[in-house]
């Protein structure tokens, strides 16, 4: 199921006919405070809503995608945790057991949006397409064969970093 945000604050599912089917009314029972709560509420209650979502999409009546402005499906994540991998370039730091860093949730933009670069004297602003894994529940110390049970879904992530600023 492809979940999307559109037009600022509408949450929906992209149907096989490439239409946007609004499902926000199904989430009102959970009293979301704002658009940033819609996806977390959907994730939390997905199992109980799955059949209703599927029926809503199967019934049709969605809006053609060209008539909505798609936004990031993740409006305000609590955390963005990135793995370092190739970020060691230009450093003499050896790999660590947990080679991770955090990105600011303030930097979320949607399809077609402009990335606004900060006024820092970087030598380059590096961009890289990444796969974002949306963790759907609290998880700790999972065995490798249990890890996917905590994953709700995936989306694309354009990681932009300033280079040449020093440590």
Steps between C-alpha positions, in 0.01 A plus 500: 500500500648836395420767759535866408441850628353757264414868491660572836289295739307223323607140555403235252588190305620496140273258315607277210329743260743773621237688693523645850235353732459718809479298824537783751145459627588149618765648730282766663389246761854516640478879553812605307628840610619584150636360172818385674289250700322339205775259395592398858130435569470298179811298591376435854155389386590351163403141580150601610461735200655282230175343373315833502788667313500222239122530456524879465766469230311221319184714492681755284406864490850627558638825362743465206856557622548791260228689693671475841836622623681211659690577819740297707313206653698561818405848619683526831697191601612479860848398385698461180786260564754450222776243462843642437624263226665730246494806729845401625651645183762759589528389861747279678241364739479120517161329466298481821259231617204737454612734225192722495410867507179699521342732244264779589129424453468868401656415163210300359379609157268332253510407132583802284588718801818705511778416743605827663869495577623664821740796482806296600839521326493138385722393212207303359149397592492132421170328416438131491193286439438266791246243609314608815365227722192603698510326837145439612543413865740529787766233471815412688745212491317315224644185353578524128198282414268733698626832364257523209207467742577857614504644146182671384620594152749678277532827315769686311723743683717767339781549748667841466816570699742790521863398436818680587386659824751311714409309808 
